[in-house]
Amino acid sequence: MNRFVPLIAAAAMAVAGGAYWMTAGQPTTTAVSTILPAVSNIQTVSSENAGSSEIVEMAIGAEDAPITIIEYASFTCPHCASFHENVFKDLKVDYIDTGKVKFIFRDVYFDRYGLWASMVARCGGQERFFGMTDILMETQREWTSSGDPVAIADALRKTGRLAGLEDDTLQACLQDEDKAKALVAWFQENAAADNVQATPTLIIDGEQHSNMNYADLREILDGKLGE
């Protein structure tokens, strides 16, 4: 389970990462600087100034489902990838697709790579978000393992292309500095409001739960459904 560094520091790490491309001065990174957000020197982000209210809540399932689950997760969190593979897939089949659960995914940013992944996943809109999330979580070790920003950026763009996005569209999404700021402000607001300290964290009908296996989650859901 990934523990949060303080929210301000987490936001600074995620957003300030864009400055790398503008200051590193390495020949191998020059071309990549044109496709990543040039955001720097941000400690906290004002939601009023950053426009976090414009961020789309990524949700799947029936609007009138009797149970709402919010998952706080990072695209670079190994425990989140494990949860997605071992819990979410069964949850979707048994509860989301059957109209019992509305599921909301809320991004958490530990680092710049998680922010970039989120910007790519959101690039295709709500209809493509969960499919792209499947790919990013399933291949997390592959695209994060090098630790090389250039390789990671290329891998994220490849994921976008697999989802049917054109290079021009991906470039525009990754260059969107305002969106990067807004996403971080949105993350700060949500995580603070729900007192999120680790990922993955589940909010089930307003009650906070830590990471769990599918059997334990199913017991909680069935109890709420009276099954």
Phi and psi restraints in degrees (value plus and minus 20) as a CYANA .aco file:
   2 ASN   PHI     -99.4   -59.4
   2 ASN   PSI     105.6   145.6
   3 ARG   PHI    -110.6   -70.6
   3 ARG   PSI     122.9   162.9
   4 PHE   PHI     -91.6   -51.6
   4 PHE   PSI     118.0   158.0
   5 VAL   PHI     -93.6   -53.6
   5 VAL   PSI     146.6   186.6
   6 PRO   PHI     -71.1   -31.1
   6 PRO   PSI     126.0   166.0
   7 LEU   PHI     -76.4   -36.4
   7 LEU   PSI     -59.6   -19.6
   8 ILE   PHI     -83.2   -43.2
   8 ILE   PSI     -64.0   -24.0
   9 ALA   PHI     -86.3   -46.3
   9 ALA   PSI     -59.6   -19.6
  10 ALA   PHI     -81.1   -41.1
  10 ALA   PSI     -64.7   -24.7
  11 ALA   PHI     -83.9   -43.9
  11 ALA   PSI     -60.2   -20.2
  12 ALA   PHI     -83.0   -43.0
  12 ALA   PSI     -62.8   -22.8
  13 MET   PHI     -83.4   -43.4
  13 MET   PSI     -63.7   -23.7
  14 ALA   PHI     -86.2   -46.2
  14 ALA   PSI     -66.9   -26.9
  15 VAL   PHI    -102.7   -62.7
  15 VAL   PSI     -58.6   -18.6
  16 ALA   PHI     -85.4   -45.4
  16 ALA   PSI     -36.6     3.4
  17 GLY   PHI     -77.0   -37.0
  17 GLY   PSI     -49.9    -9.9
  18 GLY   PHI     -82.5   -42.5
  18 GLY   PSI     -45.4    -5.4
  19 ALA   PHI     -85.9   -45.9
  19 ALA   PSI     -43.9    -3.9
  20 TYR   PHI     -72.6   -32.6
  20 TYR   PSI     -62.6   -22.6
  21 TRP   PHI     -91.2   -51.2
  21 TRP   PSI     -41.9    -1.9
  22 MET   PHI    -112.9   -72.9
  22 MET   PSI     -38.0     2.0
  23 THR   PHI    -139.9   -99.9
  23 THR   PSI     -35.3     4.7
  24 ALA   PHI     -84.8   -44.8
  24 ALA   PSI     -57.3   -17.3
  25 GLY   PHI      50.4    90.4
  25 GLY   PSI      -2.3    37.7
  26 GLN   PHI    -109.1   -69.1
  26 GLN   PSI     112.7   152.7
  27 PRO   PHI     -75.6   -35.6
  27 PRO   PSI     -55.3   -15.3
  28 THR   PHI     -91.6   -51.6
  28 THR   PSI     -36.3     3.7
  29 THR   PHI    -123.6   -83.6
  29 THR   PSI     -27.1    12.9
  30 THR   PHI     -79.8   -39.8
  30 THR   PSI     -67.6   -27.6
  31 ALA   PHI     -85.4   -45.4
  31 ALA   PSI     -53.9   -13.9
  32 VAL   PHI     -91.0   -51.0
  32 VAL   PSI     -42.9    -2.9
  33 SER   PHI     -81.1   -41.1
  33 SER   PSI     -40.1    -0.1
  34 THR   PHI    -101.0   -61.0
  34 THR   PSI     -27.4    12.6
  35 ILE   PHI    -139.8   -99.8
  35 ILE   PSI     -11.6    28.4
  36 LEU   PHI    -144.5  -104.5
  36 LEU   PSI     129.7   169.7
  37 PRO   PHI     -84.8   -44.8
  37 PRO   PSI     107.4   147.4
  38 ALA   PHI    -110.7   -70.7
  38 ALA   PSI      50.6    90.6
  39 VAL   PHI    -130.7   -90.7
  39 VAL   PSI     111.1   151.1
  40 SER   PHI    -167.5  -127.5
  40 SER   PSI     144.3   184.3
  41 ASN   PHI      36.6    76.6
  41 ASN   PSI      18.8    58.8
  42 ILE   PHI    -127.9   -87.9
  42 ILE   PSI     102.7   142.7
  43 GLN   PHI    -117.9   -77.9
  43 GLN   PSI     -72.9   -32.9
  44 THR   PHI    -148.1  -108.1
  44 THR   PSI     136.3   176.3
  45 VAL   PHI    -141.6  -101.6
  45 VAL   PSI     103.4   143.4
  46 SER   PHI     -92.1   -52.1
  46 SER   PSI     104.3   144.3
  47 SER   PHI     -84.8   -44.8
  47 SER   PSI     -50.3   -10.3
  48 GLU   PHI     -87.4   -47.4
  48 GLU   PSI     -60.9   -20.9
  49 ASN   PHI    -100.6   -60.6
  49 ASN   PSI     -51.2   -11.2
  50 ALA   PHI    -107.5   -67.5
  50 ALA   PSI     -33.0     7.0
  51 GLY   PHI      52.5    92.5
  51 GLY   PSI      18.7    58.7
  52 SER   PHI     -85.6   -45.6
  52 SER   PSI     -39.2     0.8
  53 SER   PHI     -85.5   -45.5
  53 SER   PSI     -35.7     4.3
  54 GLU   PHI    -107.2   -67.2
  54 GLU   PSI     -26.0    14.0
  55 ILE   PHI     -91.8   -51.8
  55 ILE   PSI     113.5   153.5
  56 VAL   PHI    -102.0   -62.0
  56 VAL   PSI     111.1   151.1
  57 GLU   PHI     -95.8   -55.8
  57 GLU   PSI     101.1   141.1
  58 MET   PHI    -106.0   -66.0
  58 MET   PSI      90.0   130.0
  59 ALA   PHI    -152.4  -112.4
  59 ALA   PSI     132.3   172.3
  60 ILE   PHI    -161.2  -121.2
  60 ILE   PSI     124.6   164.6
  61 GLY   PHI      90.7   130.7
  61 GLY   PSI     152.0   192.0
  62 ALA   PHI     -87.8   -47.8
  62 ALA   PSI     115.9   155.9
  63 GLU   PHI     -81.0   -41.0
  63 GLU   PSI     -53.2   -13.2
  64 ASP   PHI    -118.5   -78.5
  64 ASP   PSI       1.4    41.4
  65 ALA   PHI     -80.0   -40.0
  65 ALA   PSI     123.1   163.1
  66 PRO   PHI     -88.0   -48.0
  66 PRO   PSI     -39.3     0.7
  67 ILE   PHI    -146.7  -106.7
  67 ILE   PSI     118.3   158.3
  68 THR   PHI    -137.5   -97.5
  68 THR   PSI     107.9   147.9
  69 ILE   PHI    -136.1   -96.1
  69 ILE   PSI     110.1   150.1
  70 ILE   PHI    -131.4   -91.4
  70 ILE   PSI     105.0   145.0
  71 GLU   PHI    -127.1   -87.1
  71 GLU   PSI     106.3   146.3
  72 TYR   PHI    -114.4   -74.4
  72 TYR   PSI      99.4   139.4
  73 ALA   PHI    -168.8  -128.8
  73 ALA   PSI     134.4   174.4
  74 SER   PHI    -134.2   -94.2
  74 SER   PSI     122.9   162.9
  75 PHE   PHI     -89.0   -49.0
  75 PHE   PSI     -34.4     5.6
  76 THR   PHI    -128.2   -88.2
  76 THR   PSI      -9.7    30.3
  77 CYS   PHI    -112.1   -72.1
  77 CYS   PSI      96.4   136.4
  78 PRO   PHI     -80.0   -40.0
  78 PRO   PSI     -56.3   -16.3
  79 HIS   PHI     -87.9   -47.9
  79 HIS   PSI     -50.6   -10.6
  80 CYS   PHI     -89.1   -49.1
  80 CYS   PSI     -60.0   -20.0
  81 ALA   PHI     -83.5   -43.5
  81 ALA   PSI     -60.7   -20.7
  82 SER   PHI     -84.3   -44.3
  82 SER   PSI     -62.9   -22.9
  83 PHE   PHI     -80.9   -40.9
  83 PHE   PSI     -63.7   -23.7
  84 HIS   PHI     -82.2   -42.2
  84 HIS   PSI     -60.5   -20.5
  85 GLU   PHI     -96.5   -56.5
  85 GLU   PSI     -60.8   -20.8
  86 ASN   PHI    -120.6   -80.6
  86 ASN   PSI     -34.6     5.4
  87 VAL   PHI    -143.7  -103.7
  87 VAL   PSI     -71.5   -31.5
  88 PHE   PHI     -80.3   -40.3
  88 PHE   PSI     -60.5   -20.5
  89 LYS   PHI     -81.1   -41.1
  89 LYS   PSI     -62.4   -22.4
  90 ASP   PHI     -90.7   -50.7
  90 ASP   PSI     -57.9   -17.9
  91 LEU   PHI     -79.4   -39.4
  91 LEU   PSI     -61.5   -21.5
  92 LYS   PHI     -83.7   -43.7
  92 LYS   PSI     -66.2   -26.2
  93 VAL   PHI     -86.0   -46.0
  93 VAL   PSI     -65.9   -25.9
  94 ASP   PHI    -104.4   -64.4
  94 ASP   PSI     -48.9    -8.9
  95 TYR   PHI    -146.0  -106.0
  95 TYR   PSI     -59.9   -19.9
  96 ILE   PHI     -95.6   -55.6
  96 ILE   PSI     -71.0   -31.0
  97 ASP   PHI     -87.8   -47.8
  97 ASP   PSI     -39.0     1.0
  98 THR   PHI    -115.4   -75.4
  98 THR   PSI     -15.3    24.7
  99 GLY   PHI      63.5   103.5
  99 GLY   PSI      -9.7    30.3
 100 LYS   PHI    -109.6   -69.6
 100 LYS   PSI     -45.4    -5.4
 101 VAL   PHI    -153.7  -113.7
 101 VAL   PSI     114.2   154.2
 102 LYS   PHI    -118.4   -78.4
 102 LYS   PSI     107.4   147.4
 103 PHE   PHI    -134.9   -94.9
 103 PHE   PSI     110.0   150.0
 104 ILE   PHI    -139.8   -99.8
 104 ILE   PSI     109.8   149.8
 105 PHE   PHI    -124.0   -84.0
 105 PHE   PSI     102.5   142.5
 106 ARG   PHI    -136.5   -96.5
 106 ARG   PSI     101.7   141.7
 107 ASP   PHI     -90.0   -50.0
 107 ASP   PSI     122.8   162.8
 108 VAL   PHI    -143.6  -103.6
 108 VAL   PSI     120.7   160.7
 109 TYR   PHI    -139.0   -99.0
 109 TYR   PSI      86.8   126.8
 110 PHE   PHI    -109.1   -69.1
 110 PHE   PSI     -43.8    -3.8
 111 ASP   PHI    -177.6  -137.6
 111 ASP   PSI     151.8   191.8
 112 ARG   PHI     -84.7   -44.7
 112 ARG   PSI     -51.8   -11.8
 113 TYR   PHI     -86.5   -46.5
 113 TYR   PSI     -58.1   -18.1
 114 GLY   PHI     -84.4   -44.4
 114 GLY   PSI     -57.3   -17.3
 115 LEU   PHI     -86.2   -46.2
 115 LEU   PSI     -65.3   -25.3
 116 TRP   PHI     -80.9   -40.9
 116 TRP   PSI     -63.7   -23.7
 117 ALA   PHI     -80.8   -40.8
 117 ALA   PSI     -60.7   -20.7
 118 SER   PHI     -83.4   -43.4
 118 SER   PSI     -61.4   -21.4
 119 MET   PHI     -85.5   -45.5
 119 MET   PSI     -54.3   -14.3
 120 VAL   PHI     -91.4   -51.4
 120 VAL   PSI     -65.8   -25.8
 121 ALA   PHI     -80.8   -40.8
 121 ALA   PSI     -57.0   -17.0
 122 ARG   PHI    -100.5   -60.5
 122 ARG   PSI     -31.1     8.9
 123 CYS   PHI     -84.3   -44.3
 123 CYS   PSI     -50.7   -10.7
 124 GLY   PHI    -110.3   -70.3
 124 GLY   PSI     -14.4    25.6
 125 GLY   PHI      61.3   101.3
 125 GLY   PSI     158.6   198.6
 126 GLN   PHI     -83.2   -43.2
 126 GLN   PSI     -52.6   -12.6
 127 GLU   PHI     -88.9   -48.9
 127 GLU   PSI     -42.9    -2.9
 128 ARG   PHI    -127.0   -87.0
 128 ARG   PSI     -31.0     9.0
 129 PHE   PHI     -78.5   -38.5
 129 PHE   PSI     -68.9   -28.9
 130 PHE   PHI     -92.2   -52.2
 130 PHE   PSI     -50.9   -10.9
 131 GLY   PHI     -86.1   -46.1
 131 GLY   PSI     -61.2   -21.2
 132 MET   PHI     -89.8   -49.8
 132 MET   PSI     -54.6   -14.6
 133 THR   PHI     -82.2   -42.2
 133 THR   PSI     -60.8   -20.8
 134 ASP   PHI     -74.2   -34.2
 134 ASP   PSI     -68.7   -28.7
 135 ILE   PHI     -85.1   -45.1
 135 ILE   PSI     -66.3   -26.3
 136 LEU   PHI     -84.0   -44.0
 136 LEU   PSI     -58.6   -18.6
 137 MET   PHI     -92.9   -52.9
 137 MET   PSI     -62.1   -22.1
 138 GLU   PHI     -85.8   -45.8
 138 GLU   PSI     -52.0   -12.0
 139 THR   PHI    -126.7   -86.7
 139 THR   PSI      -2.6    37.4
 140 GLN   PHI     -73.0   -33.0
 140 GLN   PSI     -67.2   -27.2
 141 ARG   PHI     -80.8   -40.8
 141 ARG   PSI     -55.8   -15.8
 142 GLU   PHI     -88.2   -48.2
 142 GLU   PSI     -68.1   -28.1
 143 TRP   PHI    -104.4   -64.4
 143 TRP   PSI     -33.5     6.5
 144 THR   PHI    -121.2   -81.2
 144 THR   PSI     -36.3     3.7
 145 SER   PHI     -84.4   -44.4
 145 SER   PSI     -52.7   -12.7
 146 SER   PHI     -90.0   -50.0
 146 SER   PSI     -50.9   -10.9
 147 GLY   PHI      51.2    91.2
 147 GLY   PSI     -16.3    23.7
 148 ASP   PHI    -113.7   -73.7
 148 ASP   PSI      98.4   138.4
 149 PRO   PHI     -75.7   -35.7
 149 PRO   PSI     -57.7   -17.7
 150 VAL   PHI     -85.6   -45.6
 150 VAL   PSI     -66.9   -26.9
 151 ALA   PHI     -85.0   -45.0
 151 ALA   PSI     -59.4   -19.4
 152 ILE   PHI     -86.2   -46.2
 152 ILE   PSI     -63.2   -23.2
 153 ALA   PHI     -80.5   -40.5
 153 ALA   PSI     -63.1   -23.1
 154 ASP   PHI     -83.9   -43.9
 154 ASP   PSI     -60.2   -20.2
 155 ALA   PHI     -85.7   -45.7
 155 ALA   PSI     -58.5   -18.5
 156 LEU   PHI     -87.2   -47.2
 156 LEU   PSI     -59.0   -19.0
 157 ARG   PHI     -85.1   -45.1
 157 ARG   PSI     -57.7   -17.7
 158 LYS   PHI     -81.5   -41.5
 158 LYS   PSI     -60.9   -20.9
 159 THR   PHI     -80.8   -40.8
 159 THR   PSI     -62.4   -22.4
 160 GLY   PHI     -81.3   -41.3
 160 GLY   PSI     -60.3   -20.3
 161 ARG   PHI     -86.9   -46.9
 161 ARG   PSI     -56.8   -16.8
 162 LEU   PHI     -82.1   -42.1
 162 LEU   PSI     -48.7    -8.7
 163 ALA   PHI    -105.3   -65.3
 163 ALA   PSI     -17.5    22.5
 164 GLY   PHI      74.4   114.4
 164 GLY   PSI      -8.0    32.0
 165 LEU   PHI    -109.0   -69.0
 165 LEU   PSI     121.7   161.7
 166 GLU   PHI    -100.3   -60.3
 166 GLU   PSI     135.8   175.8
 167 ASP   PHI     -78.5   -38.5
 167 ASP   PSI     -59.7   -19.7
 168 ASP   PHI     -82.9   -42.9
 168 ASP   PSI     -58.7   -18.7
 169 THR   PHI     -86.7   -46.7
 169 THR   PSI     -64.3   -24.3
 170 LEU   PHI     -82.8   -42.8
 170 LEU   PSI     -61.4   -21.4
 171 GLN   PHI     -81.8   -41.8
 171 GLN   PSI     -64.0   -24.0
 172 ALA   PHI     -82.7   -42.7
 172 ALA   PSI     -60.9   -20.9
 173 CYS   PHI     -84.6   -44.6
 173 CYS   PSI     -63.8   -23.8
 174 LEU   PHI     -95.1   -55.1
 174 LEU   PSI     -37.0     3.0
 175 GLN   PHI    -111.2   -71.2
 175 GLN   PSI     -23.2    16.8
 176 ASP   PHI     -98.1   -58.1
 176 ASP   PSI      69.2   109.2
 177 GLU   PHI     -82.7   -42.7
 177 GLU   PSI     -60.4   -20.4
 178 ASP   PHI     -82.2   -42.2
 178 ASP   PSI     -60.0   -20.0
 179 LYS   PHI     -86.3   -46.3
 179 LYS   PSI     -59.6   -19.6
 180 ALA   PHI     -80.1   -40.1
 180 ALA   PSI     -66.0   -26.0
 181 LYS   PHI     -83.3   -43.3
 181 LYS   PSI     -62.7   -22.7
 182 ALA   PHI     -84.8   -44.8
 182 ALA   PSI     -59.6   -19.6
 183 LEU   PHI     -83.1   -43.1
 183 LEU   PSI     -61.6   -21.6
 184 VAL   PHI     -87.4   -47.4
 184 VAL   PSI     -61.3   -21.3
 185 ALA   PHI     -81.8   -41.8
 185 ALA   PSI     -61.7   -21.7
 186 TRP   PHI     -83.3   -43.3
 186 TRP   PSI     -64.1   -24.1
 187 PHE   PHI     -79.4   -39.4
 187 PHE   PSI     -66.6   -26.6
 188 GLN   PHI     -79.7   -39.7
 188 GLN   PSI     -66.2   -26.2
 189 GLU   PHI     -81.7   -41.7
 189 GLU   PSI     -70.6   -30.6
 190 ASN   PHI     -84.3   -44.3
 190 ASN   PSI     -67.6   -27.6
 191 ALA   PHI     -84.4   -44.4
 191 ALA   PSI     -58.4   -18.4
 192 ALA   PHI     -88.7   -48.7
 192 ALA   PSI     -62.9   -22.9
 193 ALA   PHI     -83.2   -43.2
 193 ALA   PSI     -56.6   -16.6
 194 ASP   PHI    -118.4   -78.4
 194 ASP   PSI     -14.1    25.9
 195 ASN   PHI      32.9    72.9
 195 ASN   PSI      27.5    67.5
 196 VAL   PHI    -100.5   -60.5
 196 VAL   PSI     106.8   146.8
 197 GLN   PHI    -138.4   -98.4
 197 GLN   PSI     -26.8    13.2
 198 ALA   PHI    -178.0  -138.0
 198 ALA   PSI     144.2   184.2
 199 THR   PHI    -147.8  -107.8
 199 THR   PSI     125.7   165.7
 200 PRO   PHI     -96.7   -56.7
 200 PRO   PSI     125.6   165.6
 201 THR   PHI    -139.6   -99.6
 201 THR   PSI     116.4   156.4
 202 LEU   PHI    -131.2   -91.2
 202 LEU   PSI     114.5   154.5
 203 ILE   PHI    -131.5   -91.5
 203 ILE   PSI      88.1   128.1
 204 ILE   PHI    -127.6   -87.6
 204 ILE   PSI      88.3   128.3
 205 ASP   PHI      29.6    69.6
 205 ASP   PSI      25.0    65.0
 206 GLY   PHI      66.5   106.5
 206 GLY   PSI     -26.8    13.2
 207 GLU   PHI    -121.6   -81.6
 207 GLU   PSI     110.2   150.2
 208 GLN   PHI    -104.0   -64.0
 208 GLN   PSI     117.1   157.1
 209 HIS   PHI    -155.6  -115.6
 209 HIS   PSI     125.7   165.7
 210 SER   PHI    -104.4   -64.4
 210 SER   PSI    -199.8  -159.8
 211 ASN   PHI     -74.1   -34.1
 211 ASN   PSI     121.4   161.4
 212 MET   PHI    -172.4  -132.4
 212 MET   PSI     145.0   185.0
 213 ASN   PHI    -103.0   -63.0
 213 ASN   PSI     152.4   192.4
 214 TYR   PHI     -88.1   -48.1
 214 TYR   PSI     -56.6   -16.6
 215 ALA   PHI     -81.0   -41.0
 215 ALA   PSI     -61.9   -21.9
 216 ASP   PHI     -89.1   -49.1
 216 ASP   PSI     -59.4   -19.4
 217 LEU   PHI     -85.2   -45.2
 217 LEU   PSI     -63.1   -23.1
 218 ARG   PHI     -81.0   -41.0
 218 ARG   PSI     -57.8   -17.8
 219 GLU   PHI     -83.7   -43.7
 219 GLU   PSI     -60.0   -20.0
 220 ILE   PHI     -85.7   -45.7
 220 ILE   PSI     -65.9   -25.9
 221 LEU   PHI     -86.8   -46.8
 221 LEU   PSI     -63.5   -23.5
 222 ASP   PHI     -84.6   -44.6
 222 ASP   PSI     -54.3   -14.3
 223 GLY   PHI     -83.4   -43.4
 223 GLY   PSI     -60.2   -20.2
 224 LYS   PHI     -90.1   -50.1
 224 LYS   PSI     -52.9   -12.9
 225 LEU   PHI    -104.3   -64.3
 225 LEU   PSI     -28.5    11.5
 226 GLY   PHI      51.8    91.8
 226 GLY   PSI      10.8    50.8
